[in-house]
Amino acid sequence: MDDQLLNFEFKWSDNMQEDGNIMDFYVNGDVAPGARFNYVFKENWSADRYHFGQTPQGINSGLKCELFEGIFDTIPAFDDMNPTQTDYSKTIVFPNTAAKNFGLLFTGYLDVSTKDAYQFPLNSDLGSRLYIDDQLVVASGKILGEQNGIIKLMPGKHSLRLEYITKEQDPKLLDINIESSQIARSLIPSSMLFKQNVAPSVSLAFNKIQNYYTAADSLMVTAADLDGIVSKMEIYDNDILFSQETITELAVNNLQPGDHRINAIVVDNDGKVSESNKLQFEVRLPFLIPGTIKAEEYTAGKNAIAIVSTDSDGGKSIKVAYGWTEYPVNIPETGTYQLTFRVPAATVSRKINIKSNNIDLGTVEVGNTGTTQTWFNVSIELNLTAGIQVLHFDFAGVITLHRVDILLTTGLNPVNKTVTRVFPNPSSDNFTIQTKDALASLDVFDMLGNIVSHSDPKENSFERKIGSNLHSGIYFLVVSSKNGLKQRIKLIKN
């Protein structure tokens, strides 16, 4: 091929006798004998030819505009650079930017409806170039004033690329028009500009990473479409459609306890589909109060590790070095609660600061226990409001914690006013209840706050056996005496 003539030389055969035998091409084909015939197609092919239109897929209206911040004396190789910002516009306009020195790269397609010669008047301050179908049509900037370029186009879409640079002292001028035998000179209208459709985006995220979550925690689903609108958002939980929305932001909560695998799919107004990241996590019920918080079952924490407990009931403890842990709890009623921290005996000062939903409640001293016991209970009474909330423990020191027992003390009497003995505790059979005052009633509650046992002892009874029918677990006994005093005691049934 030279500058003016395009030659296609090829051989042709439609008379072969044996399919699959290439040698038959030379024996019986139209080039026989000896492949002597050579067909030639010649076409006059010059720079002045008409450019055929394209049929690109997945496009929508507008242009892509990339901004490159920097001081440029000549138009650089934008394709080798990373843009400072990317915008999408319906026409050729400057993007919103605070930059004074920058370059712009507009890319997309120009759609023409008729075969014609199209003229593009271009005027700019420092420098600009217009390419159509990868051919330079017109450049401006080196010579002051408007420059013109002409290209012949067939109907259809043609790739468009417009490059521009400017400096702080320049007037920010970029003026480009279109003109043909069918189109009066005008700015290139939005109806003629197209670009590749940008896929919508969607992402899933909790506001913080936790070991597990509760129904009160919110999973945020956020969708966006930079060059259009989100027309539909579908959320799936364990591959089952969970919710279908037309909004771009949604808080997902109230999930049932169990394992979850959530993802989302969004569709934009041009039908482009995108899928989010997938999140796998566990949802648990908050700790029910009255009840026991196992120290190692924190939702989130810092500088905390689980260790094998040396306490009598085994299990695990946590060791925290100047860190924190958090626990979701369900408080059934507003009142005064006793928090009992199970910690190893210590002779130095160590404190745990307690917060609920980021509100300071109090500080408990878990050091200087003054005992030779290996493990010790340290208690504090705090006012808690009803509802699901997060208890936050700040550890001022290196502290080991096994569990926290929480009891409602509102309406109950101090131990020294109602002397009650429960033995054995833990028990694998009956619990013997002995009181200083005559018993009025005995109520046993499970960890959910349900009454599982109620008894009204005989008149002037000071001792009672209960619990033979209880299953293994932790319970709370409320002892009511004839004189109106009450006491709550934790029972452990083996």
Number of C-alpha atoms within 10 A of each C-alpha: 11 9 9 11 11 13 13 10 9 10 14 13 15 10 14 18 12 11 8 9 10 11 12 16 24 17 16 17 20 17 19 16 12 12 15 11 14 10 11 10 9 11 11 12 15 12 11 11 12 16 17 14 19 16 9 14 9 13 16 19 21 25 28 24 24 21 24 22 19 15 14 16 11 15 16 14 8 15 8 7 9 11 16 13 14 14 15 21 19 18 20 21 13 14 15 9 10 7 14 15 17 18 26 23 21 23 22 23 27 25 21 18 13 13 18 16 16 17 20 23 21 23 24 26 22 23 23 26 20 21 18 19 19 11 13 15 18 21 23 22 19 12 13 12 11 15 16 16 15 17 21 16 23 19 16 18 22 25 20 21 21 20 21 26 30 26 18 11 9 13 11 17 16 19 15 19 16 19 17 16 12 12 10 10 14 12 15 16 14 16 13 16 25 26 25 18 22 18 21 25 20 23 19 20 15 15 10 9 11 14 12 17 24 21 16 17 18 18 20 16 21 19 25 19 20 15 24 17 17 25 18 18 25 16 21 17 18 12 12 11 13 14 13 14 14 14 15 18 15 18 14 18 14 13 19 13 14 13 15 17 14 21 24 26 20 29 24 24 15 18 15 17 16 16 18 18 12 15 16 11 14 16 19 16 17 21 21 18 20 26 23 18 22 18 21 20 19 20 18 18 19 14 14 21 13 16 15 11 16 14 16 8 8 10 13 18 23 23 19 22 17 15 17 20 21 22 21 26 22 19 20 17 13 13 15 17 21 19 23 19 23 21 22 22 20 19 12 13 12 17 18 21 16 20 17 19 13 11 10 11 16 14 16 17 17 26 20 12 20 11 12 11 10 12 18 19 16 17 16 14 17 17 15 18 16 13 12 19 19 19 18 24 19 20 25 17 16 14 21 23 22 26 20 20 19 21 20 23 20 13 11 17 15 13 12 7 12 19 12 18 15 19 13 15 16 16 17 15 18 18 21 16 19 19 18 13 20 18 27 21 16 19 18 23 19 18 16 14 15 11 14 14 15 14 13 13 16 13 10 12 16 17 18 18 14 17 18 12 10 19 13 12 12 17 25 21 20 18 22 23 21 14 11 11 17 22 19 20 15 20 22 17 19 13
